[in-house]
Amino acid sequence: DHDWLRAGRVPGATTAQRSMATRALLDLRLAVRPDGAVLAGWRSGWEYAWPRDSSWVAVALADTGHPAMAYRILRFLRRMQPDNGIWAARYLPDGSGPVRDGRPAELDADGWVPWAVWSWASTQQLGPGSRSRRDLALLWPMVARAADAAARSLTQDGLPGPAMDYWEVSVQVTLGTAAPLLAGLRAAANLAADIGGA
């Protein structure tokens, strides 16, 4: 654990903040499975991988100097994304597919995941022919599908229609969906410029 922490960066200006950050990073490390699935918790009903939570974990790990682990999470999300670009609410951590419990897909992941890819990419050296650029190119189709799904969700007033979000509200549009989609669309546009896409 100490070697892993030293390989990255523990944020915090005070001893208390660094202690809290250390414990949080170690918790995140334990939550990331070898295949890149991030368990939301160890209690029954929480030992699943939510794309939104996984995105935040990937960003935290990339920002604290653990980009390889962050990339493993992003690869898991790439494998789980269906052809229509919209992730299910949660996935089985063995990568066998979504949890089939009647919940609809949660559109906010189509913002969070591209934002996480952009955040990871911003910590990398993306020079021509670099491994990081090749890794980003492998993630690009996932980002494009998510951005296309986000764009399709927009109504004439520029907001998405009602969709399930982390509050599990699907009767009206919420900031829990609109804000991540905006962040994700901006991230996808920035990534397209970085890798030469349209």
VEXTOR-25299 format. One line per 5 residues: number of its first residue (from 1); for each residue z negated, x, y of N, C-alpha, C, O. Coordinates in pm, 1 decimal, padded with zeros to 6 digits. Atoms other than C-alpha are relative to their C-alpha. Example, Ala and Ser with C-alpha at 12.3 -4.5 7.8 and 13.67 -1.06 7.14 Angstrom:
residues 2
1> 00000.0,00089.0,-00119.0,-00780.0,01230.0,-00450.0,00000.0,00090.0,00120.0,-00066.5,00193.6,00118.1  00006.0,-00082.0,-00119.0,-00714.0,01367.0,-00106.0,-00073.0,-00077.0,00109.0,-00089.9,-00026.1,00219.8
***
This chain:
residues 198
1> 00000.0,00082.1,-00120.4,00000.0,00000.0,00000.0,00000.0,00086.1,00126.2,00072.6,00058.2,00221.7  00007.7,-00085.8,-00118.6,-00090.4,00277.0,00243.8,00132.3,00071.1,00024.7,00175.8,00083.6,00139.2  -00130.1,-00066.1,-00014.7,00236.4,00460.9,00176.1,00103.2,-00096.9,00055.8,00181.8,-00060.5,00143.2  -00095.0,00100.6,-00047.1,00434.8,00140.4,00229.0,-00022.8,-00028.6,00148.5,00072.7,-00036.7,00225.7  00030.1,00025.6,-00140.9,00255.7,00070.9,00558.1,00043.5,00117.2,00087.1,00100.5,00097.0,00194.3
6> -00036.3,-00118.3,-00078.1,00309.0,00429.1,00677.9,00151.4,00015.7,00012.9,00200.0,00074.2,00109.7  -00145.9,-00009.0,-00005.8,00680.0,00402.2,00600.0,00057.0,-00087.1,00111.3,00171.4,-00067.3,00152.2  -00042.6,00088.2,-00107.6,00702.6,00131.5,00868.4,-00088.5,00015.8,00121.5,-00131.6,00126.5,00153.9  00079.2,00000.1,-00122.6,00507.9,00038.2,01178.7,-00095.2,-00118.9,-00003.9,-00053.9,-00231.4,-00032.2  00099.1,00107.2,-00009.5,00187.5,-00162.9,01212.5,-00019.3,-00030.5,00148.0,-00069.9,00054.0,00221.9
11> 00013.5,00031.7,-00142.7,00194.2,-00344.7,01548.0,-00144.6,-00029.1,00038.5,-00229.3,-00055.2,-00046.9  00131.2,00034.3,-00053.7,-00107.7,-00403.1,01769.3,-00047.9,00104.6,00097.8,-00031.5,00224.6,00075.6  00050.4,-00090.2,-00103.9,-00265.5,-00254.9,02080.1,-00146.2,00036.4,-00022.5,-00193.7,00138.4,00027.5  00142.9,-00025.3,00023.7,-00625.8,-00276.6,01958.9,-00024.5,00017.2,-00149.3,00061.2,-00013.8,-00232.1  00036.4,-00016.2,00140.4,-00804.5,-00193.4,01637.0,00000.6,-00134.6,-00071.9,00047.7,-00144.8,-00185.2
16> 00004.5,00133.4,00061.5,-00860.2,-00563.3,01569.0,00141.6,-00052.8,-00025.2,00168.9,-00109.4,-00131.0  -00137.7,00046.7,00017.5,-00491.7,-00644.3,01622.9,00069.9,00075.8,-00112.7,00141.7,00016.2,-00193.0  -00063.1,-00079.7,00105.5,-00379.9,-00358.6,01399.3,-00056.5,-00036.9,-00137.2,00016.8,-00037.6,-00236.1  00060.9,00041.5,00126.7,-00625.5,-00467.2,01129.1,00060.5,-00132.5,-00046.5,00094.9,-00149.3,-00163.6  -00058.7,00129.6,00033.5,-00494.1,-00822.5,01142.9,00145.6,00016.9,-00042.7,00189.6,-00044.5,-00139.9
21> -00140.1,-00022.2,00033.4,-00133.8,-00700.2,01139.3,00013.6,00068.3,-00136.4,00104.9,00036.9,-00212.8  -00002.9,-00068.0,00129.9,-00206.9,-00471.9,00843.1,-00016.9,-00099.7,-00112.6,00059.4,-00098.1,-00209.2  00023.2,00101.0,00103.4,-00346.2,-00759.5,00638.7,00119.4,-00095.5,-00010.9,00159.3,-00133.6,-00121.0  -00115.0,00091.2,00002.4,-00056.4,-00983.8,00738.3,00120.0,00066.1,-00067.7,00187.3,00003.4,-00149.6  -00112.8,-00069.5,00062.4,00203.4,-00722.7,00641.6,-00019.6,00014.4,-00150.0,00074.9,-00003.1,-00227.0
26> 00025.0,-00011.2,00143.6,00036.8,-00665.2,00305.9,00014.7,-00134.9,-00069.5,00063.1,-00141.6,-00182.5  -00020.7,00134.3,00055.4,00030.6,-01042.1,00247.9,00149.5,-00029.7,-00014.9,00193.1,-00083.5,-00116.6  -00144.3,00024.2,00006.6,00401.6,-01060.4,00328.5,00062.7,00081.9,-00112.0,00149.6,00033.1,-00184.3  -00053.7,-00084.1,00106.9,00473.7,-00769.7,00095.5,-00024.4,-00064.2,-00136.2,00063.8,-00063.9,-00222.2  00032.6,00065.5,00126.9,00297.6,-00954.3,-00187.1,00080.8,-00127.8,-00021.0,00109.5,-00165.7,-00134.6
31> -00071.4,00127.8,00009.8,00486.1,-01275.7,-00109.2,00147.0,00018.2,-00037.8,00209.9,-00075.1,-00087.7  -00141.6,-00023.9,00027.6,00830.0,-01113.7,-00151.0,00016.2,00040.9,-00145.6,-00034.6,00144.6,-00188.3  -00025.9,-00027.3,00141.1,00942.9,-01127.9,-00512.9,00110.8,00103.8,-00014.5,00183.9,00127.5,00081.7  -00104.4,-00101.8,00019.2,01173.2,-00860.0,-00662.3,00142.0,-00049.8,00030.0,00227.9,00028.7,00070.3  -00134.6,00052.3,-00026.4,01474.6,-01092.8,-00625.5,00020.3,-00039.8,00146.2,00128.4,-00085.8,00183.0
36> -00010.1,00034.8,-00141.2,01402.5,-01150.3,-00254.6,-00056.1,-00136.3,00035.1,-00063.0,-00170.9,00153.0  00064.1,00128.8,-00029.9,01241.9,-01493.7,-00288.5,-00134.4,00027.3,00067.2,-00206.5,00119.1,00028.0  00128.5,-00012.1,-00069.3,00946.2,-01533.7,-00051.5,-00083.1,-00122.3,-00035.7,-00046.9,-00235.0,-00001.8  00088.6,00111.1,00033.4,00664.1,-01744.5,-00188.5,-00077.5,-00041.1,00124.7,-00137.4,00042.4,00192.5  00073.2,00049.2,-00116.5,00515.3,-01963.5,00081.7,-00150.6,00006.1,-00022.7,-00226.8,00017.0,00073.3
41> 00142.8,-00006.1,00031.1,00178.8,-01958.0,-00095.5,-00019.5,00008.7,-00149.6,00075.0,-00004.6,-00227.5  00031.5,-00017.1,00142.0,00005.1,-01909.8,-00425.4,-00059.2,-00125.0,-00061.5,-00087.3,-00127.1,-00181.3  00053.3,00126.3,00051.2,-00127.1,-02265.8,-00458.8,00112.1,-00087.1,-00052.4,00227.1,-00074.8,-00010.2  -00097.2,00094.2,00054.2,00047.9,-02534.8,-00657.3,00062.8,-00079.5,00114.6,-00006.8,-00127.0,00204.4  -00071.9,00071.1,-00105.1,00312.6,-02698.7,-00442.4,00050.7,00091.3,00110.2,00132.4,00049.6,00192.3
46> -00041.3,-00095.3,-00103.9,00357.6,-02389.1,-00225.4,00069.3,00122.7,-00057.3,00119.6,00205.5,00018.6  -00060.0,-00120.3,00058.5,00490.5,-02132.6,-00472.9,00151.1,-00014.9,-00012.6,00209.5,00002.4,-00119.6  -00143.6,00016.0,-00011.9,00845.5,-02196.2,-00360.3,00049.8,00082.1,00118.7,-00029.0,00129.0,00200.8  -00061.6,-00075.1,-00109.4,01087.5,-02022.7,-00124.7,00067.8,-00097.4,00096.2,00168.4,-00159.6,00062.1  -00060.5,00080.2,-00106.3,01160.6,-02212.7,00196.9,00089.2,00091.6,00082.1,00043.9,00198.7,00122.7
51> -00086.7,-00086.5,-00080.2,01462.0,-02072.0,00385.6,-00056.8,00032.6,00137.9,-00041.3,00144.9,00185.9  00054.3,-00026.5,-00134.5,01285.5,-02109.4,00722.1,-00109.4,00104.7,-00007.4,-00109.2,00199.5,00071.1  00108.9,-00097.0,00013.6,00973.3,-01922.8,00608.0,00055.9,00136.8,-00038.1,00012.5,00239.6,00013.9  -00061.0,-00125.8,00043.4,01187.0,-01660.6,00434.9,00065.2,00071.8,00117.5,00058.6,00194.4,00126.8  -00063.6,-00059.6,-00117.4,01378.7,-01604.7,00759.6,-00102.0,00070.6,00087.6,-00079.0,00182.7,00133.0
56> 00104.3,-00059.7,-00084.5,01060.5,-01539.6,00955.2,-00058.8,00124.9,-00065.0,-00089.0,00222.5,00003.7  00052.2,-00117.8,00069.7,00933.4,-01299.7,00689.1,00099.9,00114.9,00011.0,00060.5,00229.1,00034.8  -00102.2,-00104.3,-00011.8,01263.5,-01109.7,00694.9,-00003.2,00064.0,00138.3,00007.6,00186.0,00150.4  00006.1,-00053.0,-00135.8,01239.5,-01073.9,01072.9,-00124.2,00086.9,00018.1,-00115.6,00196.3,00073.9  00123.9,-00078.4,-00013.6,00877.4,-00955.9,01058.3,00012.7,00134.2,-00070.2,-00029.8,00236.6,-00016.7
61> -00014.5,-00125.4,00075.0,00962.4,-00695.9,00794.2,00100.9,00093.6,00065.5,00077.6,00214.3,00073.2  -00099.6,-00084.4,-00067.8,01273.4,-00571.9,00974.2,-00059.9,00060.8,00126.7,-00040.6,00179.2,00154.7  00056.4,-00047.6,-00126.8,01084.3,-00545.0,01304.0,-00112.3,00101.5,-00018.8,-00144.7,00175.5,00074.1  00109.4,-00094.8,00023.3,00803.2,-00344.4,01143.8,00043.6,00116.4,-00089.0,-00040.3,00186.1,-00146.0  -00049.8,-00117.9,00067.5,01027.1,-00089.5,00975.5,00018.6,-00011.6,-00149.5,00014.1,00089.4,-00219.8
66> -00023.8,00022.0,00142.7,01090.5,-00244.2,00632.4,00132.2,-00075.5,-00019.3,00134.1,-00183.2,-00078.9  -00127.3,00072.6,00002.7,01461.0,-00335.3,00661.3,00055.6,-00023.0,-00139.8,00126.2,-00121.5,-00161.2  -00053.3,00021.1,00134.8,01540.9,-00292.8,00291.5,-00059.9,-00124.6,-00063.2,00010.1,-00200.4,-00130.3  00064.4,00119.6,00054.0,01287.8,-00558.2,00195.3,00051.8,-00124.0,00072.8,00072.7,-00228.7,00011.5  -00055.5,00111.6,-00077.2,01415.3,-00781.3,00475.8,00138.8,-00035.4,-00051.9,00171.9,-00153.1,-00066.3
71> -00135.1,00024.3,00049.5,01770.1,-00739.9,00346.3,-00003.2,-00066.4,-00138.0,00082.1,-00149.9,-00168.2  00013.3,00063.3,00131.7,01657.6,-00833.9,-00005.8,-00023.0,-00150.4,00017.1,00032.7,-00230.6,-00057.9  00025.0,00142.3,-00028.0,01528.9,-01164.4,00136.1,00129.3,-00068.8,00043.3,00160.9,-00178.2,-00003.3  -00125.4,00058.5,-00048.4,01857.8,-01226.7,00317.3,00101.0,-00015.3,-00111.7,00177.2,-00112.1,-00112.9  -00089.7,00013.4,00116.0,02051.0,-01162.0,-00004.6,-00040.9,-00118.8,-00086.6,00045.5,-00189.7,-00138.4
76> 00045.3,00117.4,00075.7,01834.3,-01421.1,-00183.5,00049.6,-00127.7,00068.2,00100.1,-00218.3,00002.0  -00045.7,00118.1,-00073.6,01915.0,-01673.4,00089.2,00151.1,-00017.4,-00013.7,00199.9,-00130.0,-00023.0  -00145.1,00008.2,00019.8,02284.6,-01589.6,00054.6,00032.0,-00061.4,-00136.0,00120.6,-00146.2,-00147.1  -00025.4,00054.3,00134.4,02269.7,-01662.3,-00319.1,-00034.2,-00148.6,-00009.2,00028.5,-00221.4,-00086.3  00044.4,00138.7,00008.7,02094.1,-01994.8,-00260.7,00084.2,-00094.7,00084.6,00082.7,-00215.3,00060.2
81> -00074.3,00088.5,-00090.1,02325.2,-02127.6,00011.7,00112.0,-00072.4,-00073.5,00193.4,-00008.4,-00139.9  -00110.4,00074.5,00062.6,02552.9,-02407.0,-00113.6,00128.0,00011.7,00083.8,00125.2,00060.6,00196.7  -00129.6,-00011.3,-00066.9,02920.1,-02428.6,-00018.7,00005.0,-00071.6,00134.3,00077.4,-00028.4,00224.1  -00004.3,00072.8,-00127.4,02853.1,-02682.7,00258.9,-00080.4,00070.4,00109.2,-00079.4,00027.0,00224.4  00071.5,-00079.5,-00098.0,02631.7,-02424.7,00431.0,-00140.9,-00045.0,00030.0,-00212.6,00025.3,00101.3
86> 00131.5,00055.6,-00034.6,02316.3,-02639.0,00444.6,-00095.7,00021.8,-00116.7,-00075.4,-00030.7,-00226.1  00096.9,-00029.4,00104.5,02019.7,-02509.6,00248.8,-00085.8,-00121.3,-00034.1,-00107.8,-00209.3,00049.1  00099.9,00099.1,00040.7,01786.7,-02732.5,00051.0,-00131.5,00033.8,00069.4,-00145.8,00140.2,00129.7  00130.0,-00021.8,-00063.6,01430.6,-02768.1,00174.7,-00070.5,00122.1,-00058.0,-00130.4,00200.5,00015.6  00069.5,-00112.1,00064.0,01297.8,-02517.9,-00079.0,00066.3,00031.3,-00133.1,00138.4,-00050.6,-00190.2
91> -00065.0,-00050.1,00120.8,01402.0,-02313.9,-00381.1,-00102.2,00054.1,-00098.2,-00211.4,00097.0,-00060.8  00082.3,-00061.0,00103.8,01256.2,-02202.1,-00710.2,00007.7,00151.5,00016.4,00115.9,00205.5,00039.5  -00000.2,-00143.5,-00028.2,01151.5,-01838.3,-00677.2,00076.8,00084.0,-00100.4,00103.9,00201.1,-00074.0  -00079.6,-00077.3,00096.0,01343.4,-01733.4,-00987.3,00149.4,-00005.2,00032.6,00231.2,00052.1,-00039.3  -00138.6,00006.3,-00043.0,01666.2,-01813.8,-00802.9,00085.0,-00098.8,-00077.3,00207.5,-00098.0,-00065.6
96> -00077.3,00093.7,00081.7,01764.5,-02092.0,-01041.3,00048.6,-00122.4,00078.2,00123.7,-00203.7,00024.3  -00051.3,00109.7,-00081.0,01823.3,-02337.9,-00758.3,-00107.1,-00069.7,00081.2,-00222.2,-00026.3,00085.3  00094.3,00072.4,-00085.6,01661.6,-02589.3,-00526.4,-00103.2,-00077.9,-00081.0,-00081.7,-00111.6,-00197.4  00100.6,00088.8,00057.1,01346.0,-02783.1,-00599.6,00052.7,-00141.6,00018.1,00081.3,-00183.8,00130.2  -00056.3,00135.6,-00005.4,01467.6,-03131.9,-00683.5,-00115.7,-00099.9,00003.0,-00160.8,-00149.9,-00100.0
101> 00113.0,00091.3,-00016.5,01193.2,-03349.8,-00542.4,00032.9,-00116.5,00092.0,-00056.2,-00187.9,00138.1  -00041.8,00111.3,-00083.4,01397.0,-03596.1,-00340.7,00005.7,00030.7,00148.3,00052.1,-00052.5,00226.2  -00007.9,-00034.3,-00142.0,01364.4,-03413.6,-00009.3,00145.1,00027.3,00037.3,00219.0,00088.3,-00040.1  -00135.6,-00034.9,-00044.2,01685.7,-03396.1,00189.7,00004.5,00146.1,00044.5,-00099.2,00209.7,00063.2  -00016.4,-00134.9,-00054.7,01828.1,-03063.3,00305.4,-00063.9,00003.5,00139.0,-00072.8,-00098.8,00206.8
106> 00064.3,-00015.2,-00131.1,01655.9,-02926.5,00616.4,00088.7,00088.1,00086.9,00097.5,00209.2,00066.8  -00104.1,-00062.6,-00080.5,01913.3,-02838.2,00879.4,-00050.3,00118.5,00081.8,00029.6,00204.3,00119.2  00049.0,-00108.8,-00084.7,01685.2,-02603.4,01074.5,00027.1,00138.1,-00059.9,00039.2,00235.8,00014.0  -00030.2,-00129.4,00063.5,01752.0,-02326.5,00819.3,00135.3,00053.3,00044.6,00156.5,00174.5,00044.0  -00130.9,-00045.4,-00045.4,02111.0,-02316.7,00948.3,-00006.9,00067.5,00136.0,00091.7,00124.9,00182.2
111> 00025.5,-00080.4,-00119.4,01964.9,-02175.4,01266.7,-00085.5,00120.8,-00031.1,-00057.0,00232.1,00013.3  00093.2,-00109.7,00028.5,01680.2,-01968.0,01129.7,00066.0,00114.5,-00075.9,00041.6,00230.8,-00043.8  -00057.5,-00107.5,00081.8,01885.9,-01775.6,00873.2,00095.4,00087.6,00081.2,00080.9,00209.7,00076.1  -00083.0,-00088.5,-00082.8,02161.5,-01654.3,01112.2,-00082.7,00081.9,00100.0,-00052.2,00198.5,00125.0  00089.0,-00074.2,-00090.9,01886.3,-01558.6,01359.5,-00066.3,00115.4,-00073.9,-00079.9,00224.4,-00018.3
116> 00063.6,-00106.4,00077.7,01715.1,-01358.8,01083.3,00100.3,00111.6,-00031.4,00065.8,00229.6,-00025.5  -00102.4,-00102.4,00025.5,02040.7,-01182.0,00993.5,00024.2,00081.3,00126.9,00030.6,00204.1,00121.3  -00020.2,-00068.7,-00128.1,02098.6,-01098.4,01361.2,-00119.2,00090.6,00030.6,-00100.6,00203.1,00077.1  00119.8,-00080.7,-00024.8,01737.9,-00974.2,01391.3,-00001.0,00123.6,-00089.1,-00030.9,00233.8,-00043.1  -00007.8,-00115.1,00090.8,01777.9,-00754.3,01083.1,00107.5,00097.6,00048.6,00083.7,00218.3,00054.4
121> -00110.9,-00085.5,-00042.9,02113.6,-00622.9,01209.2,-00036.5,00078.2,00125.5,00008.4,00191.4,00143.2  00036.1,-00069.3,-00124.5,01959.6,-00535.2,01546.8,-00089.7,00120.8,-00025.4,-00108.3,00203.0,00064.3  00082.7,-00116.7,00033.5,01731.7,-00285.6,01368.0,00080.8,00107.4,-00070.9,00026.6,00212.3,-00105.8  -00084.9,-00089.6,00078.7,02027.0,-00113.1,01196.4,00098.8,00075.7,00087.0,00133.6,00032.0,00196.7  -00110.2,-00074.4,-00060.7,02280.5,00150.7,01293.6,00128.9,-00054.6,-00061.8,00155.4,-00031.6,-00179.8
126> -00117.0,00070.2,00052.8,02605.7,-00045.3,01256.6,00130.3,00072.8,00030.6,00231.6,00009.6,00060.5  -00121.1,-00077.6,-00026.3,02854.7,00236.3,01306.1,00109.2,-00031.3,-00100.1,00081.9,-00080.5,-00209.5  -00112.6,00023.9,00091.0,03201.4,00209.7,01152.8,-00021.5,00072.1,-00133.4,-00054.6,00190.6,-00136.6  00013.1,-00058.0,00133.0,03185.8,00267.3,00778.3,-00142.3,00020.1,-00048.1,-00163.1,00071.0,-00158.2  00139.5,-00019.4,00041.0,02804.3,00267.7,00769.6,-00037.8,-00099.6,-00108.7,00023.2,-00205.7,-00122.7
131> 00048.7,00091.5,00102.6,02616.8,00113.2,00482.7,-00051.6,-00129.7,00062.3,-00030.6,-00237.9,00007.5  00052.2,00120.0,-00066.7,02446.1,-00125.5,00725.5,00112.4,-00094.6,00039.1,00097.7,-00216.4,00029.0  -00113.6,00085.6,-00036.1,02784.6,-00250.3,00845.5,00055.0,-00068.5,-00124.3,00091.3,-00186.0,-00119.0  -00046.4,00061.2,00125.5,02892.4,-00308.8,00484.9,-00098.6,-00107.9,-00045.8,-00057.9,-00214.3,-00092.4  00101.4,00100.0,00036.5,02562.5,-00488.4,00416.2,00013.6,-00124.2,00087.1,00003.6,-00236.6,00037.9
136> -00018.3,00113.5,-00090.8,02617.1,-00705.6,00723.2,00125.0,-00078.8,-00037.7,00124.3,-00201.9,-00034.4  -00123.6,00069.0,00039.7,02971.9,-00783.9,00610.4,-00023.4,-00089.8,-00121.4,00039.1,-00195.2,-00133.0  00030.8,00083.8,00116.4,02828.6,-00916.9,00282.2,-00076.8,-00126.3,00039.6,-00066.1,-00229.4,-00026.8  00075.7,00116.4,-00046.7,02599.4,-01151.1,00476.1,00082.4,-00091.5,00090.4,00048.5,-00208.4,00108.7  -00076.3,00076.2,-00098.3,02866.7,-01264.8,00721.4,00049.4,-00135.1,-00050.3,00036.7,-00232.4,00024.1
141> -00045.4,00133.0,00043.9,03017.1,-01546.7,00506.4,-00113.5,-00103.5,00001.1,-00090.5,-00220.0,00033.2  00114.2,00091.2,-00004.9,02667.0,-01699.1,00477.4,-00026.1,-00043.9,00143.5,-00048.3,-00162.2,00169.3  00024.0,00031.6,-00141.3,02619.4,-01680.4,00854.9,00108.4,-00094.6,00050.9,00078.2,-00191.5,00120.6  -00110.5,00085.0,-00045.8,02962.9,-01833.1,00917.6,-00013.4,-00142.0,-00054.3,00007.7,-00238.3,00019.4  00018.9,00135.1,00057.7,02895.8,-02124.5,00677.6,-00114.4,-00072.9,00070.4,-00104.5,-00192.3,00098.9
146> 00113.9,00062.3,-00068.7,02559.1,-02187.3,00844.3,00039.5,-00042.7,00141.6,00005.6,-00152.7,00185.2  -00041.7,00033.1,-00136.7,02711.8,-02176.3,01193.8,00096.7,-00118.1,-00000.7,00088.5,-00205.7,00085.4  -00092.0,00113.5,00009.3,02992.1,-02410.7,01087.0,-00076.3,-00130.0,-00026.8,-00045.7,-00233.3,00032.6  00081.0,00119.3,00029.3,02736.1,-02654.8,00942.2,-00078.0,-00042.6,00123.7,-00088.8,-00161.6,00153.1  00073.5,00032.6,-00123.7,02530.2,-02632.3,01262.0,00093.3,-00066.1,00100.6,00057.0,-00166.2,00162.3
151> -00095.3,00056.5,-00095.4,02838.2,-02699.9,01474.9,00041.8,-00141.2,-00041.1,00055.4,-00229.3,00043.8  -00037.5,00134.4,00047.8,02937.7,-02996.9,01255.7,-00110.5,-00102.0,00024.9,-00083.4,-00221.4,00037.4  00112.6,00091.9,-00017.7,02591.1,-03144.4,01305.6,-00014.2,-00049.5,00143.3,-00087.9,-00144.7,00168.9  00016.8,00034.0,-00140.9,02629.8,-03164.2,01683.2,00069.8,-00131.2,00033.8,00181.4,-00157.8,-00010.8  -00055.9,00127.5,-00045.4,02687.5,-03503.2,01841.6,00066.5,00021.0,00135.5,00071.1,00133.3,00185.7
156> -00069.8,-00011.0,-00128.2,02875.0,-03577.9,02164.5,-00090.5,00048.6,00111.6,-00041.7,00106.5,00208.6  00089.9,-00048.0,-00105.2,02563.6,-03503.1,02370.5,-00042.1,00145.5,-00020.7,-00125.9,00197.3,00053.0  00027.9,-00140.9,00022.1,02551.3,-03152.0,02228.2,-00122.8,00029.2,-00083.5,-00155.4,00145.6,-00106.2  00118.1,-00017.0,00085.0,02241.8,-03208.7,02013.7,00034.1,-00039.8,-00143.4,00124.2,-00120.5,-00166.1  -00023.2,00045.0,00137.3,02227.4,-03237.1,01637.1,-00052.2,-00141.4,-00017.9,-00139.0,-00186.9,00056.6
161> 00054.0,00130.5,00035.0,02174.3,-03577.4,01485.5,-00133.8,00016.8,-00069.1,-00176.6,00129.5,-00093.5  00127.5,-00010.4,00071.4,01846.5,-03659.2,01313.3,00016.0,00075.6,-00131.6,00109.6,00050.9,-00207.6  -00002.4,-00078.4,00123.0,01774.3,-03414.5,01033.4,-00143.0,00040.8,-00033.4,-00225.8,00057.4,00056.1  00132.4,-00041.0,00042.8,01470.5,-03316.8,00829.7,-00031.0,00138.8,00056.2,00054.5,00227.4,00054.3  00043.5,-00129.8,-00049.7,01272.5,-03029.4,00986.0,-00138.3,00031.0,-00056.7,-00186.2,-00038.8,-00146.0
166> 00129.1,-00039.8,00056.0,00941.4,-02854.4,00924.8,-00109.0,-00104.6,00021.2,-00210.4,-00101.7,-00048.6  00095.5,00110.9,-00015.4,00755.0,-03160.6,01054.3,00033.1,-00111.4,-00098.2,-00039.5,-00210.3,-00108.8  -00050.9,00099.6,00092.9,00950.4,-03354.4,00790.9,00026.1,-00132.8,00069.6,-00004.2,-00240.7,00018.6  -00042.6,00115.3,-00079.5,01076.7,-03589.5,01058.8,00151.8,-00005.6,-00008.2,00219.5,00092.8,00021.5  -00145.5,00009.9,00008.2,01427.4,-03719.2,01002.4,00054.3,-00125.7,00067.0,00170.0,-00161.9,00045.2
171> -00046.2,00122.9,-00064.3,01446.7,-04034.5,01214.6,00051.8,00025.9,00140.7,00117.4,-00060.5,00198.9  -00049.8,-00034.6,-00132.6,01520.0,-03857.1,01543.3,00016.7,00150.6,00007.6,-00043.2,00225.3,-00069.7  -00017.0,-00143.4,-00017.6,01636.0,-03519.7,01663.1,-00129.4,00057.2,00059.7,-00192.5,-00005.1,00145.0  00120.9,-00064.6,-00050.6,01348.3,-03280.1,01727.7,00033.3,00142.0,00044.1,00137.3,00197.0,00007.8  -00014.3,-00140.7,-00035.7,01306.1,-02938.9,01886.1,-00005.8,00087.9,-00123.9,00049.4,00197.9,-00125.2
176> 00009.7,-00074.7,00124.2,01223.0,-02825.3,01532.6,00133.8,00019.7,-00068.5,00146.9,00106.0,-00155.3  -00136.9,-00018.1,00049.6,01592.9,-02866.1,01452.3,00090.4,00054.4,00110.2,00164.9,00149.6,00087.1  -00092.2,-00038.4,-00107.2,01769.9,-02832.1,01788.7,-00017.6,00145.6,00043.5,00081.3,00216.9,00060.3  00023.3,-00136.8,-00048.0,01606.4,-02505.4,01898.3,00045.8,00105.8,-00100.2,00114.1,00200.2,-00060.6  -00050.9,-00100.8,00093.5,01667.7,-02310.9,01574.6,00152.1,00000.2,-00010.2,00212.8,00106.3,-00025.0
181> -00145.7,00002.8,00007.8,02028.2,-02431.6,01564.5,00062.6,00072.7,00118.4,00161.9,00143.7,00102.2  -00051.0,-00071.6,-00116.7,02084.7,-02304.5,01918.1,-00016.6,00151.0,-00018.7,00076.0,00227.8,00007.2  00023.4,-00143.1,00024.0,01926.9,-01968.8,01830.5,00095.7,00053.0,-00106.6,00148.8,00163.3,-00093.4  -00089.4,-00042.4,00106.9,02133.7,-01951.0,01512.5,00144.8,00008.6,00043.1,00215.9,00101.2,00003.9  -00137.9,-00004.8,-00048.8,02461.4,-02033.4,01685.2,00020.8,00119.3,00093.2,00124.9,00184.8,00088.8
186> -00009.9,-00119.0,-00086.9,02393.0,-01767.4,01949.3,00001.4,00127.2,-00084.0,00078.5,00219.3,-00056.8  00005.1,-00118.1,00087.6,02303.9,-01517.3,01675.9,00132.1,00018.1,-00073.9,00181.7,00130.1,-00085.6  -00127.3,-00008.7,00071.5,02620.9,-01600.7,01480.4,00110.2,00049.7,00093.0,00194.1,00129.8,00051.8  -00101.1,-00046.8,-00095.7,02833.1,-01550.3,01793.2,-00016.0,00149.4,00025.5,00083.1,00222.2,00030.8  00024.5,-00143.3,-00021.3,02670.7,-01211.8,01855.5,00042.1,00082.1,-00122.4,00101.5,00189.0,-00108.9
191> -00038.4,-00070.7,00121.2,02720.1,-01109.9,01493.9,00151.7,00004.8,-00016.0,00206.6,00106.2,-00059.0  -00146.0,00000.8,00009.1,03085.6,-01215.4,01503.5,00058.4,00107.8,00089.8,00153.7,00175.7,00051.5  -00048.6,-00105.6,-00090.8,03137.1,-00986.0,01801.0,-00026.8,00137.8,-00059.3,00056.1,00228.0,-00048.0  00037.5,-00129.6,00059.5,02955.4,-00702.6,01618.3,00091.6,00041.1,-00114.5,00123.5,00159.0,-00130.1  -00079.4,-00037.7,00118.5,03168.6,-00721.4,01305.5,00147.9,-00034.1,00017.2,00226.2,-00023.8,-00077.2
196> -00140.7,00021.0,-00028.2,03494.5,-00817.0,01471.9,00055.1,-00132.8,-00043.0,00176.6,-00149.0,-00054.8  -00047.0,00131.5,00040.8,03508.3,-01178.0,01363.9,00043.5,-00083.3,00117.9,00017.9,-00048.6,00233.2  -00043.0,00091.3,-00107.0,03661.0,-01462.8,01559.2,-00116.5,-00085.1,00043.7,-00101.8,-00168.7,00132.9
***
